[in-house]
């Protein structure tokens, strides 16, 4: 029977980082996610290099054995490219990336894995982890020195033992799994798995039918938990296309592989153009005038060059093809949060003008002062935060309102402003007991007690209304 993935890929820079080192790809026959490391020294370069090397496998007709070898060949080539880049540019020394890639061939899934990113399978309502971390704490668990529960809080839980660094001995695990119609796969960076409880992730995976909605909910949960790391998820449902409508075939590319474009959704271009742009971005070769150059990933400034380039190129390509309305319609399905006169404001569209035409407008202004937010939130807002929909924008506003209330309360207690979880509630102050006043008067004198005013302020704090 003919199989394909029904898929979605989402990525967010997280609540603290200023750049996205994760890369994700989702297509009809290939799911991939890489979590780069090395910070500004090149984690984004490493992850986008390896993902770009794999996109050409999506759509190739390969047998199970050929698919496994083809996947390994592409990974080895990408790893060599990482090594070459480090050799050419010493500033990139120390960069590397995890990788999970799933290549579908017939009803079989060839899975390659290296690092501590994780893959999960949902089958018949049961969720199982199908990868084992290549990490120091996982070795301790395997040796019986700590429990899996202790591993989640171990101070060295981020120490990986195997990743792609450009070294000759960087070798991923490779397995072939038997697929079944109805299977759901999740690939996630540790920005999700380190900050959202396993049972919560399982509940979303089993309780959300649409892959896109599932991915959106998982990213939103990580952000609500205050995840400081990049958050990337790829969801793929294995479907029998002879029994249902074929899923979309346009691939989704997110994170650093989308040329460090901020937000969670890919620029809508054809699969061929996307693959060409990815390869061009990773290799630094080719004539940029002949393809689509993707914008830079990272939190977006309202006047930032990165988003302007992205929006202008997308619109320009479609306009030249005679589809200006389609480009404008696409832009009006985008939302972002930014600072406007010191107030958190929700905008609809993209922060770009095309000649006399503005591609964004104020959707609504909140009452949240940017200065009331934790420092990391302030920077994110001033750079701009992309969101996938109006409802997601409302959720972000609700979280920002909570953080602002927590900061104001902390300041009133002479405490530093900190990020709080979504369950935070402002403490109710303990009422001060009324003191008895005894007036001493001379015999025969009249004691005059001033009347208490009727409009004394209430001691109950004012809680900001929910968004």
HELIX and SHEET records of a PDB file:
HELIX    1   1 UNK A   39  UNK A   41  5                                   3    
HELIX    2   2 UNK A   43  UNK A   54  1                                  12    
HELIX    3   3 UNK A   55  UNK A   57  5                                   3    
HELIX    4   4 UNK A   64  UNK A   88  1                                  25    
HELIX    5   5 UNK A   90  UNK A   92  5                                   3    
HELIX    6   6 UNK A  136  UNK A  142  1                                   7    
HELIX    7   7 UNK A  148  UNK A  151  1                                   4    
HELIX    8   8 UNK A  190  UNK A  193  1                                   4    
HELIX    9   9 UNK A  198  UNK A  207  1                                  10    
HELIX   10  10 UNK A  211  UNK A  224  1                                  14    
HELIX   11  11 UNK A  256  UNK A  258  5                                   3    
HELIX   12  12 UNK A  271  UNK A  283  1                                  13    
HELIX   13  13 UNK A  288  UNK A  290  5                                   3    
HELIX   14  14 UNK A  305  UNK A  320  1                                  16    
HELIX   15  15 UNK A  324  UNK A  331  1                                   8    
HELIX   16  16 UNK A  370  UNK A  372  5                                   3    
HELIX   17  17 UNK A  375  UNK A  383  1                                   9    
HELIX   18  18 UNK A  390  UNK A  412  1                                  23    
SHEET    1   A 5 UNK A   3  UNK A  12  0                                        
SHEET    2   A 5 UNK A 231  UNK A 240 -1                                        
SHEET    3   A 5 UNK A 184  UNK A 188 -1                                        
SHEET    4   A 5 UNK A 118  UNK A 123 -1                                        
SHEET    5   A 5 UNK A 126  UNK A 129 -1                                        
SHEET    1   B 4 UNK A  96  UNK A  97  0                                        
SHEET    2   B 4 UNK A  30  UNK A  37 -1                                        
SHEET    3   B 4 UNK A  22  UNK A  26 -1                                        
SHEET    4   B 4 UNK A 252  UNK A 255 -1                                        
SHEET    1   C 5 UNK A  96  UNK A  97  0                                        
SHEET    2   C 5 UNK A  30  UNK A  37 -1                                        
SHEET    3   C 5 UNK A  99  UNK A 105 -1                                        
SHEET    4   C 5 UNK A 108  UNK A 114 -1                                        
SHEET    5   C 5 UNK A 173  UNK A 178 -1                                        
SHEET    1   D 4 UNK A 357  UNK A 369  0                                        
SHEET    2   D 4 UNK A 343  UNK A 354 -1                                        
SHEET    3   D 4 UNK A 335  UNK A 340 -1                                        
SHEET    4   D 4 UNK A 385  UNK A 387 -1                                        
END                                                                             
